[in-house]
Amino acid sequence: MKVIPLKLYRSPFRSRGVFQWLAVLSLLVTLTAPSFAATITALQAEESQQDAIRDMLNQLQRRHYVQLSIDDALSSKLLDVYLEDLDPGRQFFLQSDIQEFEKYRLKFDDQLKQGQLSDAFVIFNRYRERVIQRLDSVLGGLPELISSFDFTSKEAMPLDRSEAPWPKNGNEAAAIWKQQIKSRVLSLKIAGKEDDAIVELLEKRFRNQLRRMQQLESEDAFQSFANAYASLYDPHTDYFSPRISENFQINMSLKLEGIGAVLQAEDDFTKVVRLVPAGPAEKQGQLQPADRIIGVAQGKQGEMQDVIGWRLDDVVDQIRGPAGSIVRLEVIPASAISDEERQVIVIERNEVKLEEQSAKGEMIELPNAKGGMSKIGVIDIPTFYLDFEGFRRGDPDFRSTTRDVHRILGELLSEGAEGILIDLRDNGGGSLAEANALVGLFIEQGPTVQIRQSNSRVIREGKSRRSPYYSGPLAVLINRMSASASEIFAGAIQDYQRGLILGTQSFGKGTVQSVNPLPHGQLKLTESKFYRISGDSTQNRGVLPDIAFPPIYDMEKVGENSLDNALAWDRIAHARHNYYFDFKDALPKLRASHDSRIAKDPDFIYLRESLAQIEKIRNEKTLSLNLKQRIEERDTRKAEQLAMENRRRAAKGEELLKTLDAEEEEEDAAASAEAGNDKDEDKPDPYLHEAASILIDAKPYFVAERLAQSR
């Protein structure tokens, strides 16, 4: 049995700043007169950008769900956010720069109204100048710097500098930069790189970053400032430059065409946000959310191109390619505590087809309390989809989530399913109409969702006509990556008391966005908010399960509530609706049975131990720069992981491993063998089986519907 991999997923769907990809560059020099910085022409705002920022302000004021006053308070916050986006690690700007920028603190509100961008460009130009100075300086003496490092000292560096003071001067900044480079060199040493190769790699990396910084254009400065302003409203409001607008396709995200993954920039890395259901990366099975891509190679033999510090759109261009071609990605796994842990993943590019993202059914047979076997039908829904073209043409066979689930439901019931389990794990949403229609397969009639617009008008959608529906035992399995339309469906099933909600708290994205043209680029803004029929918003809080499972994602780092300026949870009036079943007395008994099972289950024991280890890693505040200590920490962690894995295997009667590398080789071989096929088809899923067991236990409580009316 393959246990679901645990990941240190540190960030959600949106990148905080365009230039975070340059945030961890480091040097060991005080500021000197650079050879390149003096030749760089300062960037200037273009007239079309000035028009765009005025139009952006007007649209946000008229159409955004939240109305912000364009005043000194907003101006002050905008300055802080802009500086944080440019230099999140506080290692480029000096305190003298920050003090100088204070004169802009109360000016941005007036400048936004007038379309003035001069002060924003002054700050950006200073940032660009500082980075170029430091890159230029470090390239002049990198071999000597690396040879001077002492890896036997007890030195340690902070893992997070976002709240640290800005460097007072060049000497203090130099100490920060030295630690950053030393940590990089140490990671490369542990990864097996020789000194000459380390110097060559870092020189190449820094030269690429220097070249890209020199090639920045006014659009880069404008995009950074416009997004800082947009982020004050909520985390899903964004400015798209003309180039990004061209790439804006699925789910309002930067999508990697060819492998089916959504990326964002984080510090100087490119990080995987999520995988597109049924896409090549999801099928291949090795790439995971929160993995950081550090290298890209073309074909099976192409040279690995280091992409640390690259612009996100440039990395996208490298990974794109025609269907059938091969791309190799070098990644730092999300669970790695330091950068020396690497993995090379081979993916065949391909298109993601609608039928591959469609709902699928299977039957699970598990023992019941009477000593027999019970059948539970499972319907896996990766996304809420609708063939809009077929629907518009009037094609009688157009594909949709509801149509496919209706067919699968009939097939499972005809095969003797005693209950139905809807699996919405990792379902990030999709068509709201399909989520509403799907609820209609499980209720007689009634509302499914309320949508409150920025003018406070509330619209209710749902099933308007009575029709036959499945009335038997029902459960919905969700996790932290279940979002948007998934939360509408799960919330409605819970509010109707039509079925049990199992798993972990969902993502909490309860807002609706639209994309609108600007004189220059596009603006994505939040214009309305979802509410359940109970009156509760799905925003920020998400859906809370009736019976909770151990989470595989960091609940404090993943989810709407982890995003800056996320809209708050609130309530509106409830909508009248039926209550189908009464689970009040059932839930304590079901939870007790669930707790008893997972306390003895080898997979859940392994999961709890792994979560404890990950929590320990998350609580680390510093990273050692001592070679011996760093290797010992790595080896200790691997030994703990091996012991946990072997305890799980021993309890299940499986062959023990001698090293974790053996397990990784097994997984790599399996992934290669299954390329192009659904991953892990024949391997039991402990979460799915436990959810099915709960539904079997709950079957007696689904005997008679109440159909009580809400008041």
C-alpha positions as CSV (number, residue, x, y, z in Angstrom):
1,M,0.0,0.0,0.0
2,K,1.3,3.4,-0.9
3,V,0.8,6.0,1.8
4,I,-0.1,9.5,0.6
5,P,3.1,11.5,0.6
6,L,3.4,14.2,3.2
7,K,4.4,17.6,1.9
8,L,5.5,20.9,3.5
9,Y,3.1,22.9,1.4
10,R,4.0,26.4,2.3
11,S,2.0,28.7,0.0
12,P,-1.4,28.8,-1.7
13,F,-2.7,29.7,-5.1
14,R,-1.2,33.2,-5.5
15,S,2.4,34.6,-5.6
16,R,2.9,37.6,-3.3
17,G,5.3,39.4,-5.6
18,V,6.6,39.3,-9.1
19,F,10.2,39.7,-8.1
20,Q,10.5,37.3,-5.2
21,W,12.4,35.1,-7.6
22,L,15.5,37.1,-6.9
23,A,15.1,37.2,-3.1
24,V,17.9,34.9,-2.0
25,L,21.0,36.2,-3.8
26,S,24.0,36.6,-1.5
27,L,27.4,38.3,-1.6
28,L,30.4,38.9,0.7
29,V,31.3,42.4,-0.2
30,T,30.6,45.9,1.1
31,L,29.0,48.3,-1.4
32,T,31.5,49.6,-3.9
33,A,31.1,51.5,-7.1
34,P,29.9,48.8,-9.5
35,S,30.9,48.5,-13.1
36,F,27.5,47.6,-14.4
37,A,25.1,49.6,-12.2
38,A,26.4,52.9,-13.6
39,T,25.5,51.9,-17.2
40,I,21.9,50.9,-16.4
41,T,19.3,53.4,-17.5
42,A,16.6,54.1,-15.0
43,L,13.2,52.7,-16.0
44,Q,10.4,55.2,-16.7
45,A,6.6,54.7,-16.6
46,E,4.8,54.6,-19.9
47,E,1.7,56.6,-20.7
48,S,-0.3,53.4,-21.2
49,Q,0.7,52.2,-17.7
50,Q,-0.5,55.5,-16.2
51,D,-3.8,55.1,-17.9
52,A,-4.0,51.5,-16.7
53,I,-3.4,52.4,-13.0
54,R,-6.2,55.0,-13.2
55,D,-8.6,52.6,-14.8
56,M,-7.6,49.9,-12.3
57,L,-8.4,52.2,-9.4
58,N,-11.8,53.1,-10.9
59,Q,-12.7,49.4,-11.5
60,L,-11.7,48.4,-8.0
61,Q,-13.7,51.2,-6.5
62,R,-16.8,50.5,-8.5
63,R,-16.8,46.7,-8.8
64,H,-14.7,45.0,-6.1
65,Y,-16.6,43.3,-3.3
66,V,-14.6,45.3,-0.7
67,Q,-14.7,49.0,-0.8
68,L,-11.4,50.5,0.3
69,S,-10.9,54.2,1.0
70,I,-8.1,55.6,-1.2
71,D,-6.5,57.6,1.7
72,D,-3.3,57.9,3.7
73,A,-3.9,54.6,5.5
74,L,-4.0,52.7,2.2
75,S,-1.0,54.6,0.9
76,S,1.0,53.6,4.0
77,K,0.1,50.0,3.7
78,L,0.8,50.0,0.0
79,L,4.4,51.2,0.7
80,D,5.0,48.3,3.2
81,V,3.5,45.7,0.8
82,Y,5.5,47.0,-2.2
83,L,8.8,46.8,-0.3
84,E,8.0,43.4,1.1
85,D,7.2,42.1,-2.4
86,L,10.4,43.4,-3.8
87,D,12.7,42.3,-1.0
88,P,10.9,39.7,1.2
89,G,14.2,38.5,2.8
90,R,15.3,42.1,3.7
91,Q,18.7,41.7,2.2
92,F,18.9,44.2,-0.7
93,F,17.5,47.5,0.6
94,L,19.5,49.2,3.4
95,Q,18.0,51.1,6.3
96,S,19.0,54.3,4.6
97,D,16.9,53.3,1.6
98,I,13.9,52.5,3.7
99,Q,14.2,55.9,5.6
100,E,14.5,57.7,2.2
101,F,11.3,56.0,1.0
102,E,9.4,57.2,4.0
103,K,8.7,60.5,2.2
104,Y,6.4,58.4,-0.1
105,R,4.4,56.8,2.6
106,L,1.4,59.2,2.4
107,K,1.7,60.1,-1.3
108,F,0.6,56.9,-3.1
109,D,-3.1,57.5,-2.6
110,D,-3.0,60.9,-4.4
111,Q,-0.7,59.5,-7.1
112,L,-3.0,56.5,-7.8
113,K,-5.9,58.9,-8.5
114,Q,-3.7,60.9,-10.8
115,G,-2.1,58.0,-12.5
116,Q,1.4,59.0,-11.3
117,L,4.0,56.2,-11.0
118,S,7.2,58.2,-10.6
119,D,7.8,57.4,-6.9
120,A,6.9,53.7,-7.4
121,F,9.5,53.6,-10.2
122,V,12.1,55.3,-8.0
123,I,11.8,52.5,-5.4
124,F,11.9,49.8,-8.1
125,N,15.0,51.4,-9.7
126,R,16.7,51.5,-6.3
127,Y,15.9,47.8,-5.8
128,R,17.3,46.9,-9.3
129,E,20.4,49.0,-8.6
130,R,21.1,47.2,-5.3
131,V,20.7,43.8,-6.8
132,I,22.9,44.6,-9.8
133,Q,25.6,46.1,-7.5
134,R,25.7,42.9,-5.3
135,L,25.7,40.5,-8.2
136,D,28.4,42.5,-10.0
137,S,30.4,42.5,-6.8
138,V,30.1,38.8,-6.0
139,L,31.1,37.7,-9.5
140,G,34.4,39.5,-9.0
141,G,35.6,37.2,-6.3
142,L,33.4,34.1,-6.0
143,P,36.2,31.5,-6.0
144,E,38.0,33.3,-3.2
145,L,34.8,33.7,-1.2
146,I,33.9,30.0,-1.4
147,S,37.4,28.9,-0.5
148,S,37.3,31.1,2.6
149,F,34.3,29.4,4.1
150,D,34.8,27.5,7.3
151,F,32.3,24.6,7.6
152,T,33.5,23.5,11.0
153,S,32.2,26.5,12.9
154,K,29.0,26.5,14.9
155,E,27.5,29.2,12.7
156,A,23.7,29.0,11.9
157,M,21.5,31.2,9.7
158,P,17.9,32.2,10.3
159,L,15.4,30.5,8.0
160,D,13.0,33.5,7.9
161,R,14.1,37.1,7.6
162,S,10.7,38.6,6.7
163,E,10.4,40.3,10.1
164,A,14.1,41.0,10.6
165,P,15.5,44.6,10.6
166,W,16.8,45.9,7.4
167,P,20.6,45.9,7.1
168,K,22.0,49.1,8.7
169,N,24.8,49.4,6.1
170,G,26.8,47.5,3.5
171,N,28.9,45.6,6.1
172,E,25.8,44.3,7.8
173,A,24.2,43.4,4.5
174,A,27.5,41.6,3.5
175,A,27.2,39.3,6.6
176,I,23.6,38.3,5.5
177,W,24.7,37.7,1.9
178,K,27.7,35.7,3.1
179,Q,25.5,33.3,5.1
180,Q,23.2,32.8,2.1
181,I,26.0,31.9,-0.2
182,K,27.6,29.7,2.4
183,S,24.3,27.8,2.9
184,R,24.1,27.3,-0.9
185,V,27.6,26.0,-1.1
186,L,27.1,23.7,1.8
187,S,23.9,22.2,0.2
188,L,25.8,21.6,-3.0
189,K,28.7,20.0,-1.1
190,I,26.3,17.6,0.6
191,A,24.6,16.9,-2.7
192,G,28.0,15.7,-4.0
193,K,29.3,18.7,-6.0
194,E,33.0,19.4,-6.1
195,D,34.3,22.8,-5.3
196,D,35.2,23.7,-9.0
197,A,31.7,22.6,-10.1
198,I,30.1,24.6,-7.3
199,V,32.0,27.8,-8.4
200,E,31.0,27.1,-12.0
201,L,27.4,26.6,-11.2
202,L,27.0,29.6,-8.9
203,E,28.9,31.9,-11.3
204,K,26.6,30.8,-14.1
205,R,23.5,31.3,-11.9
206,F,24.6,34.8,-10.8
207,R,25.5,35.8,-14.4
208,N,22.1,34.7,-15.6
209,Q,20.4,36.6,-12.8
210,L,22.5,39.7,-13.5
211,R,21.6,39.5,-17.2
212,R,17.9,39.2,-16.4
213,M,18.0,42.1,-14.0
214,Q,19.8,44.3,-16.6
215,Q,17.1,43.4,-19.1
216,L,14.2,44.4,-16.9
217,E,11.7,46.7,-18.6
218,S,9.2,49.3,-17.4
219,E,6.5,46.7,-17.6
220,D,8.3,44.6,-14.9
221,A,8.3,47.6,-12.5
222,F,4.7,48.5,-13.3
223,Q,3.5,44.9,-12.8
224,S,5.2,44.7,-9.4
225,F,3.6,47.9,-8.1
226,A,0.2,47.2,-9.7
227,N,0.1,43.8,-8.0
228,A,1.1,45.2,-4.7
229,Y,-1.8,47.6,-4.9
230,A,-4.2,44.9,-6.1
231,S,-3.2,42.6,-3.2
232,L,-4.6,45.2,-0.7
233,Y,-8.1,44.2,-1.7
234,D,-7.8,40.5,-1.4
235,P,-5.4,37.7,-2.5
236,H,-7.3,36.8,-5.7
237,T,-7.2,40.3,-7.2
238,D,-4.3,40.6,-9.7
239,Y,-3.0,42.7,-12.5
240,F,-2.0,40.8,-15.6
241,S,0.6,42.3,-17.9
242,P,0.0,41.8,-21.6
243,R,2.4,38.9,-21.7
244,I,0.8,37.2,-18.7
245,S,-2.7,37.8,-20.2
246,E,-1.7,35.8,-23.2
247,N,-0.9,32.8,-20.9
248,F,-4.0,33.2,-18.7
249,Q,-5.9,30.1,-19.4
250,I,-7.2,27.5,-16.9
251,N,-8.6,28.4,-13.5
252,M,-7.2,32.0,-13.8
253,S,-3.7,30.7,-13.1
254,L,-0.3,30.5,-14.9
255,K,-0.6,27.1,-16.3
256,L,2.3,25.0,-17.6
257,E,1.2,23.7,-20.9
258,G,2.5,20.3,-21.6
259,I,2.9,18.7,-18.1
260,G,-0.3,20.0,-16.4
261,A,1.0,21.9,-13.4
262,V,0.4,25.3,-12.0
263,L,3.4,27.2,-10.8
264,Q,4.2,30.4,-8.9
265,A,7.4,32.3,-7.9
266,E,8.5,32.0,-4.4
267,D,11.8,33.7,-3.4
268,D,14.2,32.7,-6.2
269,F,12.6,29.3,-6.8
270,T,9.7,28.2,-9.0
271,K,7.3,26.3,-6.9
272,V,4.6,23.8,-7.8
273,V,1.2,25.1,-6.5
274,R,-1.0,22.2,-7.7
275,L,-1.3,19.6,-10.5
276,V,-4.0,19.6,-13.1
277,P,-6.2,16.5,-12.7
278,A,-5.4,13.8,-15.2
279,G,-2.4,15.8,-16.5
280,P,0.9,14.3,-17.4
281,A,2.6,15.3,-14.1
282,E,-0.3,14.0,-12.0
283,K,-0.3,10.7,-13.9
284,Q,3.4,10.3,-13.6
285,G,3.1,10.6,-9.9
286,Q,6.4,12.0,-8.7
287,L,6.0,15.8,-8.9
288,Q,4.1,17.1,-5.9
289,P,2.6,20.4,-4.7
290,A,5.2,22.6,-3.0
291,D,8.1,20.9,-4.8
292,R,10.6,23.6,-6.0
293,I,11.9,23.3,-9.6
294,I,15.6,24.2,-9.8
295,G,16.5,22.7,-13.2
296,V,14.9,21.9,-16.5
297,A,16.3,19.7,-19.3
298,Q,15.0,18.8,-22.7
299,G,14.7,15.2,-23.7
300,K,16.2,12.2,-22.0
301,Q,19.8,13.4,-22.6
302,G,19.6,17.2,-22.7
303,E,21.8,19.3,-20.4
304,M,20.1,20.3,-17.1
305,Q,19.6,24.1,-17.2
306,D,19.8,25.7,-13.8
307,V,16.7,27.9,-13.4
308,I,17.1,29.3,-9.8
309,G,16.5,33.0,-10.0
310,W,14.7,32.9,-13.3
311,R,11.6,34.8,-14.1
312,L,8.5,32.6,-13.8
313,D,7.4,33.1,-17.4
314,D,10.9,32.1,-18.6
315,V,10.7,28.8,-16.6
316,V,7.2,28.2,-18.2
317,D,8.7,28.6,-21.6
318,Q,11.4,26.0,-20.8
319,I,8.9,23.5,-19.6
320,R,6.4,23.9,-22.4
321,G,6.7,21.7,-25.4
322,P,4.8,19.6,-28.0
323,A,2.9,16.5,-26.9
324,G,5.0,13.4,-26.8
325,S,8.3,15.2,-26.0
326,I,10.2,14.6,-22.8
327,V,11.1,17.2,-20.2
328,R,13.3,16.5,-17.1
329,L,12.8,18.5,-13.9
330,E,15.3,18.7,-11.1
331,V,13.4,19.5,-7.9
332,I,13.9,20.0,-4.2
333,P,11.1,18.0,-2.6
334,A,8.7,19.9,-0.4
335,S,9.6,17.8,2.6
336,A,13.3,18.6,2.3
337,I,14.6,20.6,5.3
338,S,17.6,21.9,3.2
339,D,18.4,22.4,-0.5
340,E,20.8,19.5,-0.8
341,E,17.9,17.0,-1.2
342,R,17.3,16.7,-5.0
343,Q,15.2,14.5,-7.3
344,V,15.1,14.3,-11.1
345,I,11.6,13.7,-12.5
346,V,11.0,12.6,-16.1
347,I,7.7,13.7,-17.6
348,E,6.3,13.1,-21.1
349,R,4.4,16.2,-22.2
350,N,0.8,15.8,-23.4
351,E,-2.5,17.4,-23.6
352,V,-5.1,17.1,-20.8
353,K,-8.3,15.8,-22.3
354,L,-11.7,16.4,-20.9
355,E,-12.5,12.6,-20.7
356,E,-9.4,12.1,-18.6
357,Q,-10.6,14.7,-16.1
358,S,-14.0,13.2,-15.9
359,A,-15.6,11.5,-12.9
360,K,-14.8,7.8,-12.4
361,G,-16.4,5.1,-10.3
362,E,-15.2,2.1,-8.5
363,M,-16.5,-0.4,-6.0
364,I,-14.9,-1.1,-2.6
365,E,-15.8,-4.2,-0.5
366,L,-15.0,-4.0,3.2
367,P,-16.1,-6.1,6.2
368,N,-19.0,-4.9,8.2
369,A,-20.1,-5.2,11.9
370,K,-22.1,-8.4,11.1
371,G,-19.1,-10.3,9.9
372,G,-20.0,-10.0,6.2
373,M,-18.9,-7.8,3.4
374,S,-20.4,-4.5,2.3
375,K,-20.1,-2.7,-1.0
376,I,-19.5,1.0,-1.2
377,G,-19.5,2.8,-4.5
378,V,-16.9,5.5,-4.9
379,I,-17.2,8.3,-7.4
380,D,-14.0,10.3,-7.8
381,I,-14.6,13.8,-9.2
382,P,-11.2,15.6,-10.0
383,T,-12.9,18.8,-11.2
384,F,-16.3,20.3,-12.0
385,Y,-16.3,20.3,-15.8
386,L,-18.7,21.1,-18.6
387,D,-18.2,20.8,-22.3
388,F,-19.3,24.3,-23.1
389,E,-18.8,23.9,-26.9
390,G,-21.0,20.8,-27.0
391,F,-23.6,22.4,-24.8
392,R,-23.7,25.5,-27.0
393,R,-24.0,23.4,-30.1
394,G,-26.9,21.4,-28.6
395,D,-25.0,18.2,-28.8
396,P,-27.2,15.6,-27.0
397,D,-24.1,13.7,-25.8
398,F,-22.1,16.7,-24.4
399,R,-20.0,15.8,-21.3
400,S,-20.6,17.3,-17.9
401,T,-19.9,16.3,-14.3
402,T,-23.6,15.8,-13.4
403,R,-24.2,13.7,-16.5
404,D,-21.3,11.5,-15.9
405,V,-22.0,11.1,-12.2
406,H,-25.7,10.2,-12.9
407,R,-24.5,7.4,-15.2
408,I,-21.9,6.1,-12.8
409,L,-24.3,6.3,-9.9
410,G,-26.7,4.1,-11.8
411,E,-24.0,1.6,-12.6
412,L,-22.8,1.3,-9.1
413,L,-26.3,0.9,-7.6
414,S,-27.0,-1.8,-10.2
415,E,-23.9,-3.6,-9.0
416,G,-25.2,-3.7,-5.5
417,A,-23.6,-0.6,-3.9
418,E,-25.0,-0.1,-0.4
419,G,-23.8,3.5,-0.1
420,I,-22.1,6.2,-2.2
421,L,-18.9,8.0,-1.4
422,I,-18.1,11.2,-3.4
423,D,-14.3,11.8,-3.4
424,L,-13.6,15.6,-3.8
425,R,-10.0,15.5,-2.5
426,D,-7.7,17.9,-4.4
427,N,-10.7,19.1,-6.4
428,G,-10.0,22.9,-6.8
429,G,-13.4,23.7,-8.2
430,G,-14.6,24.5,-11.8
431,S,-18.1,25.1,-13.0
432,L,-20.4,26.4,-10.3
433,A,-23.4,25.4,-12.4
434,E,-22.2,21.8,-12.3
435,A,-21.7,21.9,-8.6
436,N,-25.2,23.1,-8.1
437,A,-26.6,20.5,-10.6
438,L,-24.7,17.7,-8.9
439,V,-26.4,18.5,-5.5
440,G,-29.7,17.9,-7.4
441,L,-28.8,14.3,-7.8
442,F,-29.0,13.8,-4.0
443,I,-31.9,16.1,-2.9
444,E,-35.5,16.4,-4.0
445,Q,-35.6,20.1,-4.5
446,G,-34.2,23.3,-3.0
447,P,-31.5,26.0,-3.0
448,T,-27.8,25.0,-3.1
449,V,-25.8,28.2,-2.9
450,Q,-26.3,31.9,-2.2
451,I,-24.2,34.5,-4.0
452,R,-23.8,38.0,-2.5
453,Q,-22.7,40.7,-4.8
454,S,-20.8,43.9,-4.0
455,N,-24.0,45.9,-3.9
456,S,-25.4,43.5,-1.2
457,R,-27.8,41.8,-3.6
458,V,-28.2,38.1,-2.8
459,I,-28.9,35.6,-5.6
460,R,-29.9,32.0,-4.8
461,E,-29.3,29.1,-7.1
462,G,-30.4,25.5,-6.8
463,K,-32.8,22.7,-7.9
464,S,-36.1,24.4,-8.8
465,R,-38.1,21.3,-9.8
466,R,-38.8,18.1,-8.0
467,S,-37.3,15.0,-9.6
468,P,-36.1,11.6,-8.5
469,Y,-32.8,11.5,-6.6
470,Y,-30.6,9.0,-4.8
471,S,-31.8,8.8,-1.2
472,G,-29.4,6.2,0.2
473,P,-26.3,6.4,2.4
474,L,-24.0,9.2,1.2
475,A,-20.6,10.6,2.3
476,V,-18.3,13.2,0.8
477,L,-14.5,13.1,1.3
478,I,-12.7,16.4,1.2
479,N,-9.2,17.7,2.1
480,R,-7.4,21.0,2.3
481,M,-7.1,21.3,-1.5
482,S,-10.9,20.9,-2.0
483,A,-11.9,24.5,-3.0
484,S,-14.6,26.7,-4.5
485,A,-17.2,24.6,-6.3
486,S,-16.2,21.6,-4.2
487,E,-17.0,23.5,-1.1
488,I,-20.4,24.5,-2.5
489,F,-21.3,20.9,-3.0
490,A,-19.9,19.6,0.3
491,G,-21.5,22.5,2.2
492,A,-25.0,21.9,0.7
493,I,-24.8,18.2,1.4
494,Q,-23.9,19.0,5.0
495,D,-26.5,21.8,5.4
496,Y,-29.3,19.5,4.1
497,Q,-28.0,16.8,6.5
498,R,-28.2,14.6,3.4
499,G,-24.8,12.9,4.0
500,L,-21.7,12.9,6.1
501,I,-18.7,15.1,5.3
502,L,-15.4,13.4,6.0
503,G,-11.7,14.3,5.8
504,T,-10.1,17.7,6.7
505,Q,-11.1,21.3,6.6
506,S,-11.4,22.5,3.0
507,F,-9.5,25.4,1.5
508,G,-11.9,28.2,2.1
509,K,-12.1,30.0,-1.2
510,G,-15.6,31.5,-1.2
511,T,-15.1,34.4,-3.6
512,V,-15.9,34.9,-7.3
513,Q,-13.5,36.7,-9.7
514,S,-13.9,38.2,-13.2
515,V,-11.2,39.3,-15.7
516,N,-11.6,42.8,-17.1
517,P,-9.6,44.6,-19.8
518,L,-7.4,47.6,-19.0
519,P,-5.8,50.1,-21.4
520,H,-2.7,48.1,-20.7
521,G,-3.1,44.4,-19.6
522,Q,-6.0,43.0,-17.6
523,L,-7.4,43.1,-14.1
524,K,-8.8,40.1,-12.2
525,L,-11.0,41.3,-9.3
526,T,-13.2,39.7,-6.7
527,E,-16.8,40.8,-7.3
528,S,-19.0,38.5,-5.2
529,K,-18.9,36.0,-2.4
530,F,-20.4,32.5,-1.8
531,Y,-22.6,31.6,1.1
532,R,-24.1,28.3,2.1
533,I,-27.8,27.8,2.4
534,S,-27.3,27.8,6.2
535,G,-26.1,31.5,5.7
536,D,-22.5,30.6,6.5
537,S,-19.8,31.8,4.1
538,T,-17.4,29.3,2.6
539,Q,-14.9,32.1,2.6
540,N,-11.8,31.7,4.8
541,R,-13.3,29.0,7.0
542,G,-14.2,26.5,4.3
543,V,-16.2,23.4,5.2
544,L,-15.5,21.6,8.5
545,P,-15.9,17.8,8.3
546,D,-18.3,15.9,10.5
547,I,-15.6,13.4,11.2
548,A,-12.0,14.8,10.9
549,F,-9.0,12.8,9.5
550,P,-5.3,13.7,10.1
551,P,-4.3,16.4,7.6
552,I,-1.5,15.8,5.1
553,Y,-1.1,19.5,4.4
554,D,0.1,22.2,6.8
555,M,-3.2,23.7,7.8
556,E,-1.6,27.0,8.8
557,K,0.3,27.4,5.5
558,V,-2.3,26.1,3.1
559,G,-5.7,27.6,2.8
560,E,-7.5,30.9,2.3
561,N,-6.8,31.9,5.9
562,S,-3.0,31.8,5.2
563,L,-3.3,34.4,2.5
564,D,-2.6,38.1,3.2
565,N,-5.8,40.3,3.1
566,A,-8.1,37.3,2.7
567,L,-11.8,38.3,3.0
568,A,-13.3,37.4,6.4
569,W,-15.8,34.7,7.2
570,D,-19.3,36.0,7.9
571,R,-23.0,35.1,7.7
572,I,-26.1,36.2,5.9
573,A,-29.7,35.0,6.3
574,H,-30.3,31.3,5.8
575,A,-32.4,29.9,2.9
576,R,-35.4,27.7,3.7
577,H,-34.5,24.0,3.0
578,N,-35.2,20.5,4.0
579,Y,-33.3,18.4,6.6
580,Y,-33.1,14.8,5.4
581,F,-31.4,12.8,8.2
582,D,-30.6,13.3,11.9
583,F,-26.9,12.6,12.6
584,K,-26.8,14.2,16.1
585,D,-26.8,10.9,18.0
586,A,-24.9,9.1,15.3
587,L,-21.8,11.3,15.2
588,P,-20.3,10.5,18.6
589,K,-20.6,6.8,18.0
590,L,-19.2,7.0,14.5
591,R,-16.2,9.1,15.7
592,A,-15.5,6.6,18.4
593,S,-15.4,3.8,15.9
594,H,-13.2,5.8,13.6
595,D,-10.8,6.7,16.3
596,S,-10.5,3.1,17.4
597,R,-9.8,1.9,13.8
598,I,-7.1,4.5,13.0
599,A,-5.4,4.0,16.4
600,K,-4.5,0.5,15.2
601,D,-4.2,1.0,11.5
602,P,-0.5,0.9,10.4
603,D,-1.0,3.5,7.7
604,F,-2.6,6.0,10.1
605,I,0.1,5.3,12.8
606,Y,2.7,6.0,10.2
607,L,0.9,9.2,9.2
608,R,0.7,10.5,12.8
609,E,4.4,9.8,13.3
610,S,5.3,11.6,10.0
611,L,3.2,14.6,10.9
612,A,5.0,14.8,14.3
613,Q,8.4,14.7,12.5
614,I,7.2,17.4,10.0
615,E,5.9,19.6,12.8
616,K,9.4,19.4,14.4
617,I,11.0,20.5,11.2
618,R,8.5,23.4,10.8
619,N,9.4,24.7,14.2
620,E,13.1,25.0,13.3
621,K,14.1,28.7,13.3
622,T,17.7,28.4,12.1
623,L,19.7,26.2,9.7
624,S,23.2,25.0,10.7
625,L,26.2,26.0,8.5
626,N,28.3,23.3,10.0
627,L,28.9,20.5,7.5
628,K,29.2,17.7,10.0
629,Q,26.0,18.8,11.9
630,R,24.0,19.2,8.7
631,I,24.9,15.7,7.5
632,E,24.1,14.3,11.0
633,E,20.7,16.1,10.9
634,R,20.0,14.7,7.5
635,D,21.0,11.2,8.4
636,T,19.0,11.3,11.7
637,R,15.9,12.4,9.8
638,K,16.3,9.6,7.2
639,A,16.9,7.0,9.9
640,E,13.7,8.1,11.7
641,Q,11.8,7.9,8.4
642,L,13.2,4.5,7.7
643,A,12.2,3.2,11.1
644,M,8.7,4.6,10.7
645,E,8.3,3.0,7.3
646,N,9.6,-0.4,8.5
647,R,7.2,-0.3,11.5
648,R,4.4,0.2,9.0
649,R,5.6,-2.6,6.7
650,A,6.1,-5.0,9.6
651,A,2.6,-4.4,10.8
652,K,1.3,-5.2,7.3
653,G,3.5,-8.2,6.8
654,E,5.5,-6.5,4.0
655,E,9.2,-6.8,3.2
656,L,11.3,-4.4,5.3
657,L,13.6,-1.8,3.7
658,K,17.3,-1.5,4.3
659,T,17.5,2.1,3.1
660,L,15.0,4.8,2.1
661,D,16.8,4.8,-1.3
662,A,15.4,1.4,-1.9
663,E,11.9,2.7,-1.6
664,E,12.7,5.6,-3.8
665,E,14.0,3.3,-6.5
666,E,10.9,1.2,-6.2
667,E,8.7,4.3,-6.7
668,D,10.8,5.6,-9.6
669,A,10.6,2.2,-11.3
670,A,6.9,2.0,-10.8
671,A,6.4,5.6,-12.0
672,S,8.4,4.8,-15.2
673,A,6.5,1.6,-15.8
674,E,3.1,3.4,-15.4
675,A,3.9,6.5,-17.5
676,G,0.8,7.5,-19.3
677,N,-1.5,5.5,-17.0
678,D,-3.3,6.5,-13.8
679,K,-0.9,6.2,-10.9
680,D,-1.3,3.8,-8.1
681,E,-4.5,2.3,-9.5
682,D,-4.0,-1.0,-7.7
683,K,-2.7,0.4,-4.4
684,P,-5.3,0.8,-1.6
685,D,-5.9,4.3,-0.3
686,P,-6.1,4.4,3.5
687,Y,-8.2,7.6,3.5
688,L,-10.7,6.2,1.0
689,H,-11.0,2.9,2.8
690,E,-11.5,4.6,6.2
691,A,-14.2,6.9,4.7
692,A,-15.9,3.8,3.3
693,S,-15.8,2.1,6.7
694,I,-17.4,5.1,8.3
695,L,-20.2,5.0,5.7
696,I,-20.8,1.3,6.4
697,D,-21.0,2.1,10.1
698,A,-23.4,5.0,9.4
699,K,-25.8,2.9,7.1
700,P,-28.4,2.3,9.9
701,Y,-28.8,6.1,10.3
702,F,-29.9,6.5,6.7
703,V,-33.0,4.3,7.1
704,A,-35.7,7.0,7.1
705,E,-35.6,10.5,5.7
706,R,-36.9,13.3,8.0
707,L,-37.6,15.9,5.3
708,A,-38.1,18.4,8.1
709,Q,-38.4,22.0,6.9
710,S,-36.0,24.7,8.1
711,R,-37.5,27.7,9.8
